[in-house]
Amino acid sequence: MTGKQKANYTYNEKMVKHMKILLMKITLRASWVHSLKEKRMVVKSIVQKLKNKFNVSVAEVDEQDVHQMIVIGAAGICGTSAQVDSTMENIITFVENNTDAEIIDIQKEDVEGM
């Protein structure tokens, strides 16, 4: 057989119905940061630690050009709403304990299925 085969995608309503999607955005103030280079080092550290510890997708999502503001978004898939809530609380606690930046806003959402 030559060429690429097309993937066969099917929609499994039962599987999707039981997925819980974690979405959150954490805004931090890093008053000691005085340059974008310094901010990038702080952001890179936080993002990598969250990815490794919680197996979630994480990125800086806003205020990239403001050196004392850090806005991090996180997304992940869980099996239950309780797992979503627990993971979000653990992420918040981890950020509080692993950076000197002050959390000034948290937005959380638990989305069910698709």
Stockholm file with secondary structure:
# STOCKHOLM 1.0

chainA/1-114         MTGKQKANYTYNEKMVKHMKILLMKITLRASWVHSLKEKRMVVKSIVQKLKNKFNVSVAEVDEQDVHQMIVIGAAGICGTSAQVDSTMENIITFVENNTDAEIIDIQKEDVEGM
#=GR chainA/1-114 SS CCSCCCCCCCCCHHHHHTCEEEEEEEEEECTTCCSHHHHHHHHHHHHHHHHHHHCCEEEEEECTTCTTEEEEEEEEEESSHHHHHHHHHHHHHHHHHHCSSEEEEEEEEEEECC
#=GC SS_cons         CCSCCCCCCCCCHHHHHTCEEEEEEEEEECTTCCSHHHHHHHHHHHHHHHHHHHCCEEEEEECTTCTTEEEEEEEEEESSHHHHHHHHHHHHHHHHHHCSSEEEEEEEEEEECC
//
